[in-house]
Amino acid sequence: MSKYNDNMSTQNNMDGYERIEQYNEEKINSLSASYKDIIINLGEDVTREGLEKTPERVAKAMQYLTHGYDLNPTEILKSALFAEKHNHMVIVKDIELYSLCEHHMLPFFGKAHVAYIPNGHIVGLSKIPRIVDAFARRLQVQERLTDEIKNCINEGLKPLGVAVVIEAQHMCMQMRGIQKQNSLTTTSSFTGAFEKESTRQEFISLISNKLS
């Protein structure tokens, strides 16, 4: 379930999963008016059939794409902490990631790889992708996003160490500007035990290899 506020729409997928989206009607109206002006200033006829409802659709899309502002990643993390003596590396890799570059408001997307070494507590595995999504669904830069994920896990879980690597493609590089179609940006952030080269190399090796 994804929640934003007032106006609710429901979608049923083929697998029976019910997805509920709630939008803040006041924000949608304000954003729609702004996008209507943008379309007009681009030289288009906002009254033609194909564009008549576009301002509202874009407004709803943008509210969804930035709903991370309404989420508290620390609360997400702390909602599923469990006492556990396990003290070896825990990795969640290949987490799909979608965000918007704050410089051009164009998408960047890719995968996040997150690891931590427990120090008396573990976190429910599904919470790590949720934390990634909570920070990604905002206007972002990849470098800050990487650090925010690391800091949230480090401060909320107090593990022996945290490692985050993000690999992403940026549409601001592929659609405009330098227009390099196959470029990939990789960022990393480490703390605690992962600052030790041998531990960091173990993590890099595990996320790079496909385990059978």
C-alpha positions as a printed NumPy array, in Angstrom:
array([[  0.   ,   0.   ,   0.   ],
       [  1.294,   3.454,  -0.869],
       [ -0.251,   6.414,   0.919],
       [ -0.106,  10.08 ,   0.166],
       [ -3.395,  11.555,   1.441],
       [ -6.858,  12.454,   0.196],
       [ -8.083,  11.316,  -3.218],
       [ -7.837,   7.518,  -3.517],
       [ -7.563,   5.297,  -6.555],
       [ -7.458,   1.507,  -6.485],
       [ -5.858,  -0.834,  -8.984],
       [ -6.197,  -4.622,  -9.038],
       [ -3.322,  -6.494, -10.645],
       [ -3.66 ,  -9.928, -12.216],
       [ -2.155, -11.605,  -9.142],
       [ -4.898, -10.179,  -6.939],
       [ -2.649,  -7.647,  -5.235],
       [ -4.574,  -4.476,  -4.482],
       [ -2.549,  -1.323,  -4.871],
       [ -4.021,   1.756,  -3.233],
       [ -2.732,   5.228,  -4.027],
       [ -3.907,   8.273,  -2.125],
       [ -3.123,  11.741,  -3.413],
       [ -3.25 ,  15.134,  -1.774],
       [ -5.914,  16.874,  -3.849],
       [ -4.705,  20.386,  -3.022],
       [ -1.185,  19.558,  -4.176],
       [ -2.477,  17.848,  -7.315],
       [ -4.512,  20.931,  -8.276],
       [ -1.544,  23.236,  -7.699],
       [  0.88 ,  21.018,  -9.614],
       [ -1.622,  20.52 , -12.447],
       [ -1.92 ,  24.281, -12.937],
       [  1.873,  24.592, -13.078],
       [  2.247,  21.773, -15.601],
       [ -0.523,  23.276, -17.716],
       [  1.516,  26.488, -17.934],
       [  4.653,  24.532, -18.787],
       [  2.929,  22.697, -21.649],
       [  1.57 ,  25.971, -23.025],
       [  5.011,  27.595, -22.786],
       [  6.471,  24.663, -24.728],
       [  4.192,  25.664, -27.613],
       [  1.567,  22.931, -27.303],
       [ -2.216,  23.128, -27.271],
       [ -3.192,  21.946, -23.803],
       [ -6.854,  21.673, -24.845],
       [ -6.319,  18.993, -27.492],
       [ -7.485,  15.48 , -26.677],
       [ -4.081,  13.935, -26.044],
       [ -2.997,  16.656, -23.62 ],
       [ -6.26 ,  17.625, -21.955],
       [ -5.677,  15.443, -18.876],
       [ -1.876,  15.427, -19.025],
       [ -1.308,  18.125, -16.357],
       [ -3.226,  16.097, -13.775],
       [ -1.559,  12.834, -14.812],
       [  1.906,  14.382, -14.525],
       [  1.009,  15.943, -11.17 ],
       [ -0.017,  12.54 ,  -9.802],
       [  3.075,  10.902, -11.278],
       [  5.36 ,  13.471,  -9.654],
       [  3.664,  13.101,  -6.294],
       [  4.178,   9.343,  -6.523],
       [  7.789,   9.644,  -7.693],
       [  8.627,  11.886,  -4.719],
       [  6.551,  10.183,  -2.02 ],
       [  9.729,   9.434,  -0.093],
       [  9.329,  12.84 ,   1.543],
       [  6.307,  11.387,   3.367],
       [  8.243,   8.361,   4.653],
       [ 10.492,   8.09 ,   7.702],
       [ 13.289,   5.62 ,   6.877],
       [ 14.409,   5.361,  10.51 ],
       [ 10.902,   4.349,  11.592],
       [ 10.801,   1.776,   8.792],
       [ 14.064,   0.297,  10.05 ],
       [ 13.073,   0.254,  13.72 ],
       [  9.722,  -1.384,  12.985],
       [ 11.438,  -4.754,  12.466],
       [ 14.488,  -5.075,  14.734],
       [ 15.193,  -8.467,  16.272],
       [ 17.736,  -9.535,  18.887],
       [ 20.08 , -12.052,  17.265],
       [ 23.638, -13.232,  17.956],
       [ 24.525, -13.619,  14.263],
       [ 27.618, -11.492,  13.607],
       [ 28.496, -12.265,  10.002],
       [ 27.853, -10.175,   6.916],
       [ 24.249,  -9.787,   5.763],
       [ 23.846,  -8.633,   2.154],
       [ 20.788,  -7.598,   0.181],
       [ 21.919,  -7.018,  -3.383],
       [ 20.373,  -6.062,  -6.726],
       [ 17.723,  -3.831,  -5.112],
       [ 15.908,  -2.041,  -7.934],
       [ 16.212,   1.703,  -7.553],
       [ 14.379,   4.564,  -9.271],
       [ 14.956,   8.22 ,  -8.48 ],
       [ 14.922,  11.724,  -9.955],
       [ 18.067,  13.79 , -10.414],
       [ 17.568,  17.085,  -8.582],
       [ 19.515,  19.03 , -11.231],
       [ 17.268,  18.292, -14.224],
       [ 14.437,  16.277, -12.641],
       [ 15.165,  13.436, -15.041],
       [ 15.21 ,   9.802, -13.884],
       [ 18.198,   7.821, -12.793],
       [ 17.789,   4.14 , -12.117],
       [ 19.785,   1.029, -11.348],
       [ 20.592,  -1.252,  -8.441],
       [ 21.65 ,  -0.839,  -4.835],
       [ 23.701,  -3.376,  -2.902],
       [ 23.519,  -3.076,   0.891],
       [ 25.367,  -5.001,   3.588],
       [ 25.76 ,  -4.788,   7.343],
       [ 27.423,  -6.814,  10.088],
       [ 25.039,  -7.264,  13.036],
       [ 25.987,  -6.24 ,  16.549],
       [ 23.292,  -7.919,  18.625],
       [ 20.353,  -7.075,  16.356],
       [ 19.23 ,  -7.832,  12.818],
       [ 16.556,  -6.109,  10.725],
       [ 13.794,  -7.725,   8.676],
       [ 15.211,  -8.155,   5.179],
       [ 12.289,  -6.418,   3.438],
       [ 13.039,  -3.238,   5.379],
       [ 16.328,  -2.647,   3.591],
       [ 14.732,  -2.237,   0.122],
       [ 12.059,  -0.064,   1.762],
       [ 14.753,   2.204,   3.189],
       [ 16.397,   2.43 ,  -0.236],
       [ 13.035,   3.354,  -1.778],
       [ 12.226,   5.93 ,   0.924],
       [ 15.389,   7.877,   0.143],
       [ 15.306,   7.263,  -3.629],
       [ 11.747,   8.575,  -4.068],
       [ 12.901,  12.16 ,  -3.616],
       [ 14.837,  14.68 ,  -5.674],
       [ 18.311,  13.246,  -5.303],
       [ 21.925,  12.986,  -6.336],
       [ 23.397,   9.498,  -6.332],
       [ 26.263,  10.422,  -4.023],
       [ 23.976,  11.727,  -1.276],
       [ 21.537,   8.844,  -1.714],
       [ 24.359,   6.366,  -1.081],
       [ 25.38 ,   8.119,   2.14 ],
       [ 21.807,   8.516,   3.39 ],
       [ 21.106,   4.784,   3.118],
       [ 24.35 ,   3.968,   4.937],
       [ 23.792,   6.54 ,   7.691],
       [ 20.2  ,   5.441,   8.319],
       [ 21.192,   1.794,   8.815],
       [ 24.256,   2.716,  10.848],
       [ 22.38 ,   5.026,  13.213],
       [ 19.219,   2.939,  13.535],
       [ 20.744,  -0.536,  13.821],
       [ 24.138,   0.258,  15.422],
       [ 25.864,  -2.603,  13.542],
       [ 29.573,  -3.338,  13.369],
       [ 29.638,  -1.868,   9.88 ],
       [ 27.559,  -0.88 ,   6.845],
       [ 28.368,  -0.949,   3.131],
       [ 26.345,   0.533,   0.277],
       [ 27.13 ,   0.437,  -3.439],
       [ 24.826,   1.93 ,  -6.075],
       [ 25.14 ,   1.428,  -9.83 ],
       [ 22.873,   3.655, -11.908],
       [ 22.192,   5.073, -15.342],
       [ 21.307,   8.76 , -15.536],
       [ 18.921,  10.019, -18.189],
       [ 20.42 ,  13.504, -17.86 ],
       [ 23.587,  11.991, -19.372],
       [ 21.821,   9.804, -21.918],
       [ 18.969,  12.016, -23.201],
       [ 20.675,  15.4  , -23.038],
       [ 24.11 ,  16.942, -22.543],
       [ 26.916,  14.54 , -23.384],
       [ 24.46 ,  11.811, -24.532],
       [ 26.555,   8.794, -23.605],
       [ 24.109,   5.899, -23.853],
       [ 26.084,   3.197, -22.079],
       [ 27.518,   5.162, -19.184],
       [ 27.108,   3.737, -15.683],
       [ 27.783,   5.619, -12.463],
       [ 28.941,   3.714,  -9.383],
       [ 29.038,   5.188,  -5.88 ],
       [ 30.01 ,   3.557,  -2.593],
       [ 29.939,   4.361,   1.095],
       [ 31.41 ,   2.314,   3.946],
       [ 31.58 ,   2.548,   7.699],
       [ 32.877,   0.529,  10.63 ],
       [ 34.192,  -2.941,   9.777],
       [ 33.829,  -2.252,   6.037],
       [ 36.581,   0.358,   6.238],
       [ 38.932,  -2.612,   6.652],
       [ 40.128,  -3.605,   3.187],
       [ 39.661,  -7.369,   3.599],
       [ 36.017,  -6.974,   4.715],
       [ 35.296,  -4.485,   1.969],
       [ 36.816,  -6.774,  -0.653],
       [ 34.704,  -9.694,   0.579],
       [ 31.589,  -7.56 ,   0.132],
       [ 32.629,  -6.403,  -3.352],
       [ 33.369,  -9.995,  -4.348],
       [ 29.991, -11.257,  -3.114],
       [ 27.965,  -8.588,  -4.919],
       [ 29.982,  -9.049,  -8.119],
       [ 29.611, -12.826,  -8.35 ],
       [ 26.512, -14.828,  -9.166],
       [ 26.079, -17.535,  -6.566],
       [ 24.774, -20.866,  -7.869]])
